[in-house]
Amino acid sequence: MESSKEKLIGLNEIREAAFEMYPNASKITISIDGDKIKVSPIEVYAIPVGVNTHSEEE
């Protein structure tokens, strides 16, 4: 049986892998239900000051 320390190490590896897949995520929720895995990242993007976000079509 795994010790608590080994489990924490394994969970930390999962956390690191998840943030490697979603580098802009501030929070990642992982839900495992049998053979189904649902990953829900909350990603944060910043728009630099001075960047025009509106299309200029005439």
Residue pairs with C-beta under 8 A, 6 or more apart in sequence:
2 10
14 30
15 28
18 25
18 28
18 30
18 39
18 41
19 25
19 28
21 39
22 28
22 39
22 41
22 43
24 43
24 44
24 45
25 41
25 42
25 43
25 44
26 42
26 43
26 44
27 41
27 42
28 39
28 40
28 41
28 42
29 38
29 39
29 40
29 41
30 37
30 38
30 39
30 40
31 37
31 38
31 40
32 38
47 53
